[in-house]
Amino acid sequence: MVVTVACRELQISLPHYLQHVVPRAAVGALPVLALLLWFKLGLHVQSITGLIAAGSAMVLLFGVTWVFFVYRDDPYVDLRPHLVRLRAWSRA
């Protein structure tokens, strides 16, 4: 299984991995789920244009939530070098 390979590579136990990953991922998924429910139940999206807008908003919210909440202070994932590279790219 992929999980056992990941645990072996990170040199951590499976319970430690699950304790570290599952809560953050679950909480990080809540804003995306709320947004999609709002599009479906609140705005009643039914057209292809609405579907594209909902999907684009979901991808943007997912990225922001995971970069600034789920991966924040993660000892196994360091996104700072990539974010600095993106910031330098946007200034060019």
Backbone as ProteinMPNN parsed JSONL, in Angstrom:
{"seq_chain_A": "MVVTVACRELQISLPHYLQHVVPRAAVGALPVLALLLWFKLGLHVQSITGLIAAGSAMVLLFGVTWVFFVYRDDPYVDLRPHLVRLRAWSRA", "coords_chain_A": {"N_chain_A": [[0.832, -1.193, 0.0], [0.329, 2.314, -0.53], [0.389, 3.966, 1.681], [1.933, 2.612, 3.595], [4.414, 2.642, 2.34], [4.872, 5.398, 2.259], [4.994, 5.948, 5.026], [7.232, 4.451, 5.707], [9.181, 5.789, 4.214], [9.112, 8.329, 5.392], [9.89, 7.632, 7.868], [8.167, 7.126, 10.072], [5.549, 5.904, 12.24], [2.506, 4.155, 11.316], [0.151, 4.85, 12.898], [1.011, 7.389, 13.879], [1.29, 8.806, 11.477], [-1.4, 8.775, 10.557], [-2.584, 10.195, 12.636], [-1.422, 12.643, 12.254], [-2.085, 13.414, 9.62], [-4.883, 12.95, 8.966], [-6.697, 14.613, 10.647], [-5.985, 17.311, 9.891], [-6.401, 17.234, 7.103], [-9.13, 16.652, 7.009], [-10.308, 18.909, 8.256], [-9.339, 20.833, 6.512], [-10.783, 20.208, 4.239], [-13.352, 21.022, 4.744], [-14.061, 23.859, 4.173], [-14.064, 23.77, 1.341], [-16.03, 21.863, 0.806], [-18.238, 23.218, 1.907], [-18.36, 25.421, 0.163], [-18.956, 24.145, -2.294], [-21.441, 23.013, -1.661], [-22.881, 25.362, -1.271], [-22.847, 26.418, -3.862], [-24.389, 24.444, -5.118], [-26.839, 24.168, -3.609], [-27.517, 26.766, -2.783], [-27.065, 28.621, -4.931], [-28.008, 27.143, -7.001], [-26.649, 25.945, -9.266], [-26.691, 24.998, -12.605], [-25.972, 25.213, -15.217], [-23.425, 24.9, -17.788], [-21.612, 26.969, -17.698], [-21.932, 27.904, -15.086], [-21.076, 25.614, -13.778], [-18.384, 25.527, -14.546], [-17.491, 27.911, -13.351], [-17.991, 27.295, -10.644], [-16.279, 25.105, -10.308], [-13.787, 26.314, -10.802], [-13.669, 28.187, -8.7], [-13.681, 26.391, -6.587], [-11.231, 25.017, -6.951], [-9.413, 27.133, -6.556], [-10.018, 27.897, -3.87], [-9.44, 25.457, -2.607], [-6.654, 25.226, -3.084], [-5.631, 27.514, -1.743], [-6.53, 27.028, 0.886], [-5.214, 24.585, 1.515], [-2.488, 25.231, 1.187], [-2.087, 27.354, 3.018], [-3.224, 26.452, 5.398], [-3.416, 23.549, 5.812], [-0.842, 22.612, 5.101], [0.703, 24.32, 6.614], [3.287, 24.83, 8.923], [4.033, 22.176, 8.748], [6.073, 19.465, 9.425], [7.005, 17.734, 7.497], [6.49, 18.647, 4.96], [7.678, 21.262, 3.153], [6.83, 24.179, 1.901], [7.831, 26.695, 1.531], [10.162, 27.351, -0.126], [9.048, 27.017, -2.7], [6.929, 28.849, -2.68], [8.334, 31.245, -2.439], [9.665, 31.219, -4.871], [7.453, 31.442, -6.596], [6.555, 33.982, -5.859], [8.725, 35.564, -6.663], [8.576, 35.072, -9.384], [6.161, 36.321, -10.023], [6.818, 38.974, -9.788], [8.376, 39.511, -11.945]], "CA_chain_A": [[0.0, 0.0, 0.0], [1.053, 3.568, -0.623], [0.544, 4.518, 3.03], [3.075, 1.974, 4.255], [5.628, 3.152, 1.691], [5.043, 6.769, 2.736], [5.439, 5.878, 6.425], [8.605, 3.953, 5.704], [10.03, 6.854, 3.68], [9.162, 9.401, 6.389], [10.394, 7.012, 9.101], [7.188, 7.289, 11.142], [4.609, 4.787, 12.322], [1.207, 4.388, 10.69], [-0.725, 5.664, 13.763], [1.507, 8.772, 13.905], [0.924, 9.363, 10.18], [-2.844, 9.009, 10.535], [-2.871, 11.248, 13.609], [-0.927, 13.903, 11.712], [-2.672, 13.74, 8.323], [-6.346, 12.911, 8.866], [-7.412, 15.794, 11.167], [-5.739, 18.497, 9.068], [-7.054, 17.058, 5.807], [-10.585, 16.732, 7.21], [-10.66, 20.311, 8.503], [-9.045, 21.558, 5.277], [-11.793, 19.905, 3.23], [-14.643, 21.619, 5.106], [-14.423, 25.05, 3.39], [-14.345, 23.384, -0.037], [-17.342, 21.227, 0.83], [-19.232, 24.266, 2.126], [-18.48, 26.19, -1.07], [-19.668, 23.353, -3.293], [-22.848, 22.937, -1.243], [-23.48, 26.669, -1.526], [-23.099, 26.495, -5.304], [-25.458, 23.521, -5.503], [-28.106, 24.414, -2.92], [-27.813, 28.192, -2.681], [-27.122, 29.263, -6.244], [-28.65, 26.2, -7.926], [-25.863, 25.898, -10.499], [-27.139, 23.939, -13.498], [-25.439, 25.417, -16.562], [-22.006, 24.585, -17.933], [-20.874, 28.156, -17.24], [-21.954, 27.853, -13.62], [-20.24, 24.495, -13.36], [-16.992, 25.955, -14.715], [-17.222, 28.906, -12.299], [-17.939, 26.589, -9.359], [-15.054, 24.315, -10.289], [-12.647, 27.228, -10.682], [-13.667, 28.704, -7.327], [-13.308, 25.292, -5.699], [-9.79, 24.781, -7.086], [-8.732, 28.244, -5.913], [-10.191, 27.761, -2.423], [-8.694, 24.267, -2.177], [-5.226, 25.557, -3.07], [-5.348, 28.471, -0.664], [-6.742, 26.36, 2.173], [-4.194, 23.583, 1.777], [-1.166, 25.851, 1.327], [-1.981, 28.203, 4.203], [-3.712, 25.808, 6.617], [-3.062, 22.136, 5.957], [0.617, 22.431, 5.041], [1.384, 25.274, 7.495], [4.061, 24.238, 10.023], [4.148, 20.727, 8.559], [7.495, 19.122, 9.452], [7.349, 16.858, 6.382], [6.286, 19.352, 3.696], [8.127, 22.65, 3.243], [6.443, 24.868, 0.679], [8.409, 28.038, 1.466], [10.969, 27.611, -1.333], [8.174, 27.11, -3.868], [6.18, 30.092, -2.59], [9.279, 32.32, -2.732], [9.883, 31.169, -6.32], [6.254, 32.001, -7.22], [6.529, 35.421, -5.596], [9.737, 36.168, -7.532], [8.067, 34.96, -10.752], [5.082, 37.283, -10.229], [7.409, 40.313, -9.871], [9.087, 39.673, -13.227]], "C_chain_A": [[0.868, 1.244, 0.0], [1.334, 4.144, 0.769], [1.754, 3.896, 3.729], [4.387, 2.434, 3.638], [5.915, 4.58, 2.159], [5.555, 6.788, 4.176], [6.89, 5.419, 6.505], [9.56, 5.053, 5.24], [10.191, 7.997, 4.681], [9.706, 8.937, 7.727], [9.484, 7.326, 10.295], [6.256, 6.088, 11.133], [3.282, 5.166, 11.654], [0.261, 5.18, 11.596], [-0.294, 7.136, 13.831], [1.132, 9.479, 12.6], [-0.562, 9.709, 10.13], [-3.238, 10.136, 11.483], [-2.459, 12.617, 13.06], [-1.719, 14.338, 10.477], [-4.191, 13.88, 8.361], [-7.031, 14.151, 9.447], [-7.222, 17.036, 10.308], [-6.454, 18.401, 7.732], [-8.57, 17.189, 5.941], [-11.026, 18.176, 7.419], [-10.402, 21.143, 7.241], [-10.068, 21.318, 4.183], [-13.128, 20.587, 3.517], [-14.982, 22.899, 4.327], [-14.775, 24.722, 1.931], [-15.721, 22.731, -0.128], [-18.447, 22.26, 1.013], [-19.436, 25.099, 0.864], [-19.264, 25.422, -2.128], [-21.146, 23.188, -2.941], [-23.578, 24.254, -1.488], [-23.786, 26.837, -3.012], [-24.292, 25.624, -5.704], [-26.81, 23.925, -4.912], [-28.5, 25.882, -2.876], [-27.994, 28.858, -4.03], [-27.776, 28.398, -7.311], [-27.953, 26.178, -9.294], [-26.318, 24.715, -11.344], [-26.584, 24.084, -14.907], [-23.958, 25.057, -16.599], [-21.144, 25.757, -17.476], [-20.815, 28.193, -15.718], [-21.085, 26.748, -13.089], [-18.757, 24.845, -13.475], [-16.606, 26.973, -13.641], [-17.099, 28.238, -10.935], [-16.658, 25.776, -9.245], [-13.819, 25.178, -10.125], [-12.542, 27.796, -9.274], [-13.246, 27.625, -6.347], [-11.806, 25.029, -5.759], [-9.004, 25.881, -6.383], [-8.827, 28.142, -4.389], [-9.421, 26.568, -1.878], [-7.205, 24.581, -2.069], [-4.855, 26.476, -1.926], [-5.476, 27.806, 0.698], [-5.617, 25.378, 2.483], [-2.813, 24.198, 1.937], [-1.059, 26.588, 2.652], [-2.564, 27.597, 5.473], [-3.168, 24.393, 6.768], [-1.548, 21.947, 5.997], [1.38, 23.379, 5.953], [2.03, 24.535, 8.672], [4.137, 22.715, 9.928], [5.632, 20.36, 8.529], [7.939, 18.287, 8.257], [7.204, 17.526, 5.021], [6.687, 20.806, 3.897], [7.842, 23.337, 1.918], [7.096, 26.233, 0.52], [9.282, 28.269, 0.243], [10.124, 27.77, -2.596], [7.383, 28.408, -3.863], [7.079, 31.287, -2.886], [9.53, 32.378, -4.235], [8.673, 31.75, -7.057], [6.19, 33.512, -7.037], [7.536, 36.143, -6.49], [9.256, 36.142, -8.985], [6.994, 36.021, -11.033], [5.629, 38.703, -10.339], [8.05, 40.56, -11.232], [8.201, 40.221, -14.315]], "O_chain_A": [[2.004, 1.224, 0.474], [2.387, 4.737, 1.003], [2.516, 4.604, 4.388], [5.377, 2.599, 4.352], [7.065, 4.931, 2.425], [6.453, 7.562, 4.504], [7.675, 5.952, 7.29], [10.633, 5.225, 5.818], [11.275, 8.568, 4.807], [9.954, 9.749, 8.618], [9.942, 7.727, 11.365], [6.18, 5.349, 10.151], [2.983, 6.344, 11.457], [-0.385, 6.109, 11.114], [-1.142, 8.029, 13.838], [0.701, 10.631, 12.625], [-0.937, 10.804, 9.712], [-4.12, 10.937, 11.172], [-3.085, 13.629, 13.373], [-1.993, 15.527, 10.315], [-4.727, 14.852, 7.829], [-7.898, 14.708, 8.775], [-8.189, 17.743, 10.023], [-7.05, 19.376, 7.274], [-9.22, 17.775, 5.075], [-12.01, 18.617, 6.826], [-11.167, 22.058, 6.938], [-10.208, 22.145, 3.282], [-13.954, 20.717, 2.614], [-16.111, 23.018, 3.853], [-15.68, 25.329, 1.357], [-16.489, 23.023, -1.046], [-19.48, 22.187, 0.347], [-20.568, 25.447, 0.531], [-20.139, 25.986, -2.785], [-22.003, 23.219, -3.823], [-24.749, 24.261, -1.867], [-24.849, 27.337, -3.381], [-25.108, 26.025, -6.534], [-27.806, 24.012, -5.631], [-29.686, 26.209, -2.926], [-28.968, 29.578, -4.248], [-28.066, 28.876, -8.407], [-28.585, 26.367, -10.334], [-26.334, 23.576, -10.876], [-26.715, 23.164, -15.714], [-23.318, 24.926, -15.556], [-20.062, 25.554, -16.925], [-19.769, 28.479, -15.135], [-20.424, 26.911, -12.063], [-17.966, 24.496, -12.598], [-15.511, 26.9, -13.083], [-16.207, 28.574, -10.157], [-16.022, 25.765, -8.191], [-12.901, 24.816, -9.389], [-11.448, 27.877, -8.716], [-12.534, 27.904, -5.382], [-11.174, 24.837, -4.72], [-8.03, 25.594, -5.687], [-7.82, 28.287, -3.695], [-8.816, 26.652, -0.809], [-6.569, 24.239, -1.072], [-3.874, 26.239, -1.222], [-4.626, 27.997, 1.567], [-5.12, 25.349, 3.609], [-2.031, 23.721, 2.759], [-0.049, 26.465, 3.344], [-2.409, 28.184, 6.544], [-2.521, 24.085, 7.768], [-1.034, 21.204, 6.833], [2.601, 23.26, 6.062], [1.387, 23.717, 9.331], [4.292, 22.043, 10.948], [6.377, 20.882, 7.7], [9.14, 18.144, 8.025], [7.737, 17.027, 4.029], [6.098, 21.505, 4.722], [8.534, 23.101, 0.927], [6.935, 26.871, -0.521], [9.151, 29.317, -0.389], [10.456, 28.576, -3.466], [7.18, 29.012, -4.916], [6.637, 32.246, -3.518], [9.6, 33.464, -4.811], [8.842, 32.474, -8.038], [5.815, 34.237, -7.958], [7.237, 37.214, -7.018], [9.502, 37.088, -9.734], [6.92, 36.556, -12.14], [4.972, 39.562, -10.928], [8.243, 41.711, -11.622], [8.655, 40.411, -15.444]]}, "name": "protein", "num_of_chains": 1, "seq": "MVVTVACRELQISLPHYLQHVVPRAAVGALPVLALLLWFKLGLHVQSITGLIAAGSAMVLLFGVTWVFFVYRDDPYVDLRPHLVRLRAWSRA"}
